[in-house]
Amino acid sequence: MLRVKEYATDEEYDKDPLNYDAENDCPIETDNLIAIVNRKNPFGDCKGADACITCAKAKTAVKRFFEALDSKTDYFDGWKETILEAMENGFYSQNEMESSGWAWEVENLDDKLWYISIIA
């Protein structure tokens, strides 16, 4: 199963030398580790979760992502089905941050490396 690590704030995540490259101001692609970060947006408190997952198929990567998340929190309940249905219809991202405060994406970074991200 994928490892899951939760951070209280973006600042705590940024300071984690295992997951964040402060010099380049970007996450380090840590394979098969899901980072959950507690955040705030104009709509209130929210959480973000992302990971790079090695897997042959996007659908399987998404299922593994949410199985690991569900083992730690029920905060993202219902999103797996929403994302899988969208992918079946050819959509691999949706951004409603300005109108509703949520976004998700599934991106193929390399042959069998998938980046999965959700903010809700």
Backbone as ProteinMPNN parsed JSONL, in Angstrom:
{"seq_chain_A": "MLRVKEYATDEEYDKDPLNYDAENDCPIETDNLIAIVNRKNPFGDCKGADACITCAKAKTAVKRFFEALDSKTDYFDGWKETILEAMENGFYSQNEMESSGWAWEVENLDDKLWYISIIA", "coords_chain_A": {"N_chain_A": [[0.833, -1.18, 0.0], [0.375, 2.302, -0.555], [2.313, 4.858, 1.032], [1.209, 7.303, 3.407], [1.361, 10.622, 4.396], [0.613, 13.199, 6.601], [0.371, 16.732, 6.786], [0.267, 19.615, 8.85], [0.178, 22.204, 7.861], [0.848, 24.228, 4.884], [3.366, 25.333, 5.228], [4.662, 23.545, 6.968], [4.781, 21.318, 5.268], [6.406, 22.405, 3.249], [8.819, 22.599, 4.59], [9.666, 20.007, 4.924], [12.297, 18.03, 4.257], [12.288, 15.685, 2.784], [10.287, 15.853, 0.925], [10.104, 18.321, -0.352], [11.55, 20.709, -2.46], [13.138, 23.346, -1.642], [14.862, 25.178, -2.825], [14.152, 25.197, -5.547], [11.512, 25.692, -5.261], [9.4, 23.723, -5.385], [7.608, 20.56, -5.3], [9.327, 17.504, -4.582], [9.465, 14.703, -6.597], [8.399, 12.191, -5.032], [8.113, 8.951, -5.215], [5.22, 7.013, -4.805], [4.355, 8.022, -2.307], [1.898, 9.608, -0.551], [1.063, 12.874, 0.076], [-0.751, 14.698, 2.39], [-2.101, 17.82, 2.899], [-3.162, 20.236, 5.138], [-5.118, 23.025, 4.464], [-6.142, 26.423, 3.716], [-8.657, 28.129, 1.932], [-10.474, 30.617, -0.002], [-13.006, 29.64, 0.562], [-12.927, 28.446, 2.988], [-11.654, 26.01, 5.364], [-9.661, 23.426, 3.96], [-8.354, 20.457, 2.359], [-5.456, 19.259, 0.731], [-4.201, 16.738, -1.4], [-1.602, 14.839, -2.799], [0.333, 12.821, -5.087], [2.939, 10.91, -6.648], [2.648, 8.117, -8.554], [3.713, 4.939, -9.427], [2.524, 2.998, -11.939], [0.841, 0.979, -14.319], [-1.611, 1.774, -15.462], [-3.786, 4.604, -15.513], [-6.305, 4.52, -14.25], [-6.014, 2.444, -12.364], [-3.987, 3.567, -10.801], [-5.36, 5.765, -9.701], [-7.281, 4.405, -8.181], [-5.593, 3.108, -6.299], [-4.48, 5.343, -5.067], [-6.744, 6.499, -3.76], [-7.517, 4.347, -2.115], [-5.398, 4.262, -0.308], [-5.619, 6.855, 0.796], [-8.18, 6.626, 1.959], [-7.612, 4.877, 3.999], [-6.554, 6.465, 5.923], [-8.122, 8.78, 6.251], [-11.498, 10.002, 6.016], [-12.063, 12.175, 4.609], [-11.947, 12.649, 1.843], [-14.022, 11.213, 0.747], [-16.093, 9.904, -1.826], [-14.87, 11.213, -3.946], [-13.233, 9.525, -5.484], [-14.955, 7.997, -7.151], [-16.121, 10.064, -8.63], [-13.898, 11.115, -10.02], [-12.98, 8.844, -11.456], [-15.206, 8.399, -13.114], [-15.209, 10.77, -14.624], [-12.769, 10.413, -15.962], [-13.398, 8.221, -17.567], [-14.915, 9.502, -19.39], [-13.068, 10.969, -20.742], [-11.879, 13.119, -19.418], [-9.234, 14.434, -17.579], [-8.653, 16.238, -15.659], [-9.962, 18.792, -13.528], [-10.817, 22.019, -12.621], [-12.11, 23.942, -10.248], [-11.487, 25.961, -8.515], [-11.83, 28.764, -8.249], [-14.636, 29.14, -8.292], [-15.77, 27.194, -6.611], [-13.872, 26.123, -4.887], [-12.389, 23.723, -5.206], [-10.305, 21.259, -6.845], [-8.876, 18.88, -9.145], [-6.52, 16.541, -10.592], [-5.152, 14.208, -12.939], [-2.239, 13.149, -14.162], [-0.06, 11.983, -16.687], [3.177, 11.544, -16.142], [5.376, 10.183, -17.007], [6.213, 7.163, -18.735], [5.041, 5.058, -16.984], [4.411, 6.517, -14.748], [2.36, 8.324, -12.721], [0.909, 11.409, -11.829], [-1.139, 12.428, -9.292], [-3.546, 14.573, -8.006], [-5.505, 16.35, -5.627], [-7.582, 18.9, -4.371], [-9.783, 19.804, -1.957]], "CA_chain_A": [[0.0, 0.0, 0.0], [1.097, 3.57, -0.589], [2.495, 5.542, 2.31], [0.474, 8.558, 3.507], [1.889, 11.505, 5.432], [-0.22, 14.4, 6.7], [1.034, 17.946, 7.255], [-0.693, 20.55, 9.431], [0.134, 23.431, 7.059], [1.752, 24.288, 3.733], [4.706, 25.64, 5.722], [5.229, 22.29, 7.461], [5.099, 20.533, 4.074], [7.543, 23.042, 2.57], [10.044, 22.385, 5.372], [10.024, 18.593, 4.941], [13.351, 17.841, 3.252], [12.029, 14.509, 1.968], [9.223, 16.061, -0.044], [10.037, 19.651, -0.937], [12.794, 21.301, -2.926], [12.97, 24.768, -1.347], [15.649, 25.966, -3.78], [13.384, 25.328, -6.786], [10.133, 25.977, -4.865], [8.506, 22.735, -5.97], [7.714, 19.252, -4.642], [10.197, 16.465, -5.133], [8.624, 13.572, -6.992], [8.641, 11.046, -4.167], [7.248, 7.909, -5.743], [4.383, 6.196, -3.942], [4.079, 8.671, -1.035], [0.829, 10.594, -0.656], [1.144, 13.966, 1.044], [-1.993, 15.413, 2.654], [-1.771, 19.105, 3.515], [-4.298, 21.041, 5.578], [-5.005, 24.349, 3.841], [-7.292, 27.327, 3.739], [-8.91, 28.859, 0.693], [-11.553, 31.581, 0.254], [-14.221, 28.942, 0.963], [-12.717, 27.901, 4.325], [-10.633, 24.977, 5.514], [-9.681, 22.363, 2.955], [-7.168, 19.599, 2.354], [-4.915, 18.875, -0.558], [-3.438, 15.491, -1.375], [-1.014, 14.525, -4.093], [1.326, 11.746, -5.101], [3.409, 10.316, -7.896], [2.426, 6.683, -8.376], [4.146, 4.081, -10.515], [1.44, 2.08, -12.253], [0.653, 0.897, -15.771], [-2.839, 2.427, -15.92], [-4.259, 5.729, -14.71], [-7.449, 4.091, -13.44], [-5.482, 1.687, -11.238], [-3.269, 4.532, -9.955], [-6.373, 6.517, -8.951], [-7.849, 3.501, -7.175], [-4.589, 2.929, -5.245], [-4.393, 6.643, -4.389], [-7.869, 6.665, -2.847], [-7.479, 3.294, -1.1], [-4.456, 4.711, 0.726], [-6.238, 7.989, 1.49], [-9.301, 6.151, 2.764], [-7.097, 4.188, 5.183], [-6.135, 7.495, 6.881], [-9.13, 9.809, 6.45], [-12.691, 9.908, 5.173], [-12.267, 13.53, 4.088], [-12.08, 12.654, 0.381], [-15.069, 10.257, 0.338], [-16.885, 10.245, -3.005], [-14.065, 11.776, -5.035], [-12.718, 8.471, -6.36], [-15.972, 7.691, -8.154], [-16.255, 11.252, -9.477], [-12.728, 11.216, -10.89], [-12.987, 7.715, -12.387], [-16.255, 8.645, -14.111], [-14.719, 11.821, -15.524], [-11.73, 9.83, -16.807], [-14.073, 7.39, -18.57], [-15.432, 10.437, -20.388], [-11.952, 11.653, -21.375], [-11.405, 14.28, -18.655], [-8.197, 14.061, -16.629], [-8.497, 17.305, -14.67], [-11.057, 19.741, -13.402], [-10.415, 23.063, -11.695], [-13.212, 24.817, -9.826], [-10.979, 26.672, -7.343], [-12.393, 30.108, -8.127], [-16.073, 29.144, -8.051], [-16.211, 26.255, -5.584], [-12.792, 25.795, -3.961], [-11.821, 22.382, -5.369], [-9.658, 20.922, -8.124], [-8.178, 17.591, -9.182], [-5.898, 16.204, -11.875], [-4.418, 12.953, -13.113], [-1.33, 13.474, -15.265], [0.968, 11.008, -17.005], [4.476, 12.216, -16.142], [6.312, 9.35, -17.748], [5.582, 5.932, -19.2], [4.173, 4.435, -15.977], [4.418, 7.377, -13.57], [1.168, 9.169, -12.714], [0.77, 12.417, -10.78], [-2.546, 12.574, -8.917], [-3.676, 15.668, -7.05], [-6.863, 16.809, -5.329], [-7.804, 19.892, -3.33], [-11.226, 19.856, -1.71]], "C_chain_A": [[0.882, 1.249, 0.0], [1.23, 4.151, 0.817], [1.74, 6.873, 2.262], [1.069, 9.354, 4.655], [1.067, 12.787, 5.426], [0.578, 15.54, 7.329], [-0.023, 18.929, 7.742], [-0.886, 21.791, 8.565], [1.021, 23.291, 5.822], [3.188, 24.521, 4.19], [5.395, 24.382, 6.242], [5.636, 21.393, 6.286], [6.349, 21.075, 3.386], [8.862, 22.766, 3.284], [10.489, 20.931, 5.402], [11.064, 18.327, 3.87], [13.123, 16.621, 2.36], [11.086, 14.795, 0.807], [9.27, 17.384, -0.785], [11.422, 20.17, -1.282], [12.667, 22.811, -2.778], [13.72, 25.645, -2.355], [14.871, 26.207, -5.066], [11.905, 25.588, -6.541], [9.144, 25.028, -5.537], [8.637, 21.412, -5.21], [8.708, 18.346, -5.35], [9.301, 15.277, -5.451], [9.015, 12.335, -6.19], [7.642, 9.973, -4.539], [6.521, 7.163, -4.63], [4.239, 6.717, -2.511], [2.999, 9.718, -1.273], [1.016, 11.616, 0.453], [-0.236, 14.602, 1.156], [-1.616, 16.683, 3.392], [-3.06, 19.829, 3.875], [-4.095, 22.463, 5.093], [-6.236, 25.181, 4.133], [-7.416, 27.921, 2.348], [-10.07, 29.808, 0.963], [-12.861, 30.94, 0.732], [-14.096, 28.322, 2.353], [-11.594, 26.882, 4.357], [-10.782, 23.936, 4.409], [-8.432, 21.518, 3.127], [-6.744, 19.385, 0.908], [-4.152, 17.579, -0.391], [-2.858, 15.27, -2.757], [0.044, 13.452, -3.948], [1.755, 11.463, -6.529], [3.372, 8.809, -7.681], [2.873, 5.933, -9.618], [3.087, 3.011, -10.736], [1.232, 2.08, -13.761], [-0.544, 1.716, -16.254], [-3.274, 3.526, -14.961], [-5.375, 5.305, -13.762], [-6.971, 3.33, -12.196], [-4.738, 2.607, -10.278], [-4.248, 5.331, -9.099], [-6.987, 5.645, -7.858], [-6.877, 3.299, -6.004], [-4.462, 4.198, -4.395], [-5.51, 6.761, -3.346], [-7.965, 5.555, -1.805], [-6.551, 3.706, 0.038], [-5.031, 5.893, 1.501], [-7.331, 7.525, 2.436], [-8.835, 5.408, 4.02], [-6.709, 5.179, 6.279], [-7.229, 8.507, 7.212], [-10.339, 9.554, 5.562], [-12.997, 11.255, 4.506], [-12.56, 13.544, 2.585], [-13.13, 11.656, -0.128], [-15.855, 10.789, -0.86], [-16.08, 10.756, -4.188], [-13.55, 10.713, -5.992], [-13.702, 8.187, -7.487], [-16.138, 8.845, -9.142], [-15.12, 11.329, -10.494], [-12.698, 10.076, -11.899], [-14.048, 7.893, -13.471], [-15.822, 9.712, -15.109], [-13.665, 11.266, -16.479], [-12.34, 8.943, -17.892], [-14.638, 8.244, -19.705], [-14.339, 11.303, -21.0], [-11.428, 12.872, -20.649], [-10.419, 13.817, -17.587], [-7.861, 15.183, -15.665], [-9.746, 18.159, -14.663], [-10.658, 20.732, -12.321], [-11.584, 24.004, -11.444], [-12.787, 25.628, -8.602], [-11.645, 28.035, -7.168], [-13.866, 30.091, -7.761], [-16.504, 28.274, -6.872], [-15.125, 25.825, -4.602], [-12.248, 24.388, -4.065], [-11.218, 22.206, -6.763], [-9.042, 19.535, -8.005], [-7.534, 17.419, -10.555], [-5.22, 14.848, -11.793], [-3.56, 13.173, -14.349], [-0.296, 12.371, -15.441], [2.297, 11.745, -17.123], [5.51, 11.486, -16.984], [5.581, 8.047, -18.036], [4.602, 5.327, -18.191], [4.172, 5.227, -14.676], [3.293, 8.388, -13.665], [1.217, 10.145, -11.549], [-0.726, 12.587, -10.533], [-2.626, 13.627, -7.819], [-5.147, 16.006, -6.86], [-6.792, 17.855, -4.226], [-9.311, 19.989, -3.156], [-11.51, 20.416, -0.33]], "O_chain_A": [[2.005, 1.229, 0.504], [0.367, 3.954, 1.671], [1.642, 7.498, 1.205], [1.259, 8.831, 5.753], [0.849, 13.388, 4.374], [1.35, 15.341, 8.267], [-1.081, 19.066, 7.128], [-1.973, 22.366, 8.531], [1.833, 22.37, 5.721], [4.123, 23.97, 3.609], [6.581, 24.175, 5.987], [6.704, 20.782, 6.306], [7.234, 20.317, 2.991], [9.912, 22.707, 2.643], [11.594, 20.644, 5.864], [10.747, 18.39, 2.682], [13.712, 16.535, 1.283], [11.081, 14.066, -0.185], [8.542, 17.56, -1.762], [12.351, 20.074, -0.479], [12.154, 23.485, -3.671], [13.257, 26.734, -2.695], [14.921, 27.306, -5.62], [11.125, 25.693, -7.488], [8.181, 25.459, -6.171], [9.65, 21.167, -4.556], [8.893, 18.424, -6.565], [8.463, 14.897, -4.634], [9.851, 11.539, -6.616], [6.459, 10.076, -4.216], [7.127, 6.738, -3.647], [4.021, 5.927, -1.592], [3.166, 10.612, -2.103], [1.116, 11.261, 1.627], [-0.827, 14.999, 0.151], [-0.898, 16.638, 4.391], [-3.938, 20.014, 3.032], [-3.027, 23.045, 5.287], [-7.22, 24.715, 4.709], [-6.42, 28.182, 1.673], [-10.606, 29.804, 2.071], [-13.731, 31.637, 1.254], [-15.055, 27.732, 2.851], [-10.704, 26.882, 3.506], [-11.892, 23.614, 3.985], [-7.562, 21.829, 3.941], [-7.568, 19.338, -0.005], [-3.527, 17.348, 0.644], [-3.531, 15.485, -3.766], [0.574, 13.202, -2.866], [1.031, 11.74, -7.485], [3.983, 8.288, -6.748], [2.458, 6.256, -10.731], [2.788, 2.22, -9.842], [1.435, 3.108, -14.408], [-0.497, 2.292, -17.341], [-3.144, 3.389, -13.745], [-5.38, 5.696, -12.595], [-7.48, 3.557, -11.098], [-4.847, 2.444, -9.063], [-4.002, 5.553, -7.913], [-7.186, 6.105, -6.733], [-7.294, 3.316, -4.846], [-4.351, 4.133, -3.171], [-5.25, 7.085, -2.188], [-8.453, 5.802, -0.703], [-6.878, 3.522, 1.211], [-4.942, 5.931, 2.728], [-7.403, 7.974, 3.58], [-9.579, 5.317, 4.997], [-6.551, 4.79, 7.436], [-7.269, 9.035, 8.323], [-10.219, 8.962, 4.489], [-14.061, 11.439, 3.915], [-13.342, 14.37, 2.116], [-13.123, 11.296, -1.305], [-16.231, 11.96, -0.906], [-16.563, 10.732, -5.32], [-13.439, 10.968, -7.191], [-13.314, 8.142, -8.654], [-16.279, 8.625, -10.345], [-15.349, 11.578, -11.678], [-12.422, 10.305, -13.076], [-13.802, 7.565, -14.632], [-16.048, 9.568, -16.311], [-13.66, 11.601, -17.663], [-11.846, 8.921, -19.019], [-14.814, 7.772, -20.828], [-14.638, 12.269, -21.702], [-10.606, 13.603, -21.202], [-10.721, 12.926, -16.793], [-6.881, 15.088, -14.926], [-10.481, 18.24, -15.647], [-10.216, 20.343, -11.24], [-11.989, 24.764, -12.323], [-13.615, 25.948, -7.749], [-11.988, 28.415, -6.048], [-14.313, 30.941, -6.991], [-17.493, 28.58, -6.205], [-15.435, 25.217, -3.578], [-11.686, 23.888, -3.09], [-11.572, 22.904, -7.714], [-8.728, 19.073, -6.909], [-7.932, 18.048, -11.536], [-4.78, 14.406, -10.731], [-4.078, 13.36, -15.45], [0.276, 11.884, -14.466], [2.522, 12.481, -18.084], [6.395, 12.094, -17.587], [4.44, 7.867, -17.611], [3.438, 5.109, -18.528], [3.953, 4.655, -13.608], [3.267, 9.213, -14.578], [1.528, 9.763, -10.421], [-1.486, 12.859, -11.462], [-1.883, 13.586, -6.838], [-5.935, 15.958, -7.804], [-6.035, 17.711, -3.266], [-10.033, 20.233, -4.123], [-12.671, 20.536, 0.061]]}, "name": "protein", "num_of_chains": 1, "seq": "MLRVKEYATDEEYDKDPLNYDAENDCPIETDNLIAIVNRKNPFGDCKGADACITCAKAKTAVKRFFEALDSKTDYFDGWKETILEAMENGFYSQNEMESSGWAWEVENLDDKLWYISIIA"}
